[in-house]
Each structure stands twice: as C-alpha cells, then as structure tokens.
Amino acid sequence: MFPPDLKHFLQPWELVLRMKMRNKWSERLLQYQKELL
C-alpha cells in the first residue's frame, strides 16, 4: 500500500505508539493488582 521509503518512515511511529500503548496497559494492570491486594 505504501511506497517502501514511506513505510520506513512510518515504522518508528508505529513502534512508539505500540510502546505507549504497552506502557498504558502495564500501568492499568499494576493499578488493578494493587487494588486486588
């Protein structure tokens, strides 16, 4: 769908977004665990 160079440009952003999502999820899980304890 994208030309290769554009794909290379988009990839880091995708990684950053995924990392942010993962951080949010891990924070949620930690809060949830604390509430359970």
TAMO-V268077 format. One record per pair of residues at least 24 apart in sequence whose ideal C-beta (glycine too) atoms are under 8 Angstrom apart, sorted by the first residue. I is the first residue (numbers start at 1). GAP is how many residues later the second one is. D is the distance in Angstrom with one decimal. If there is no record, write none. Layout:
# TAMO-V268077
I & GAP & D
I & GAP & D
This chain:
# TAMO-V268077
none
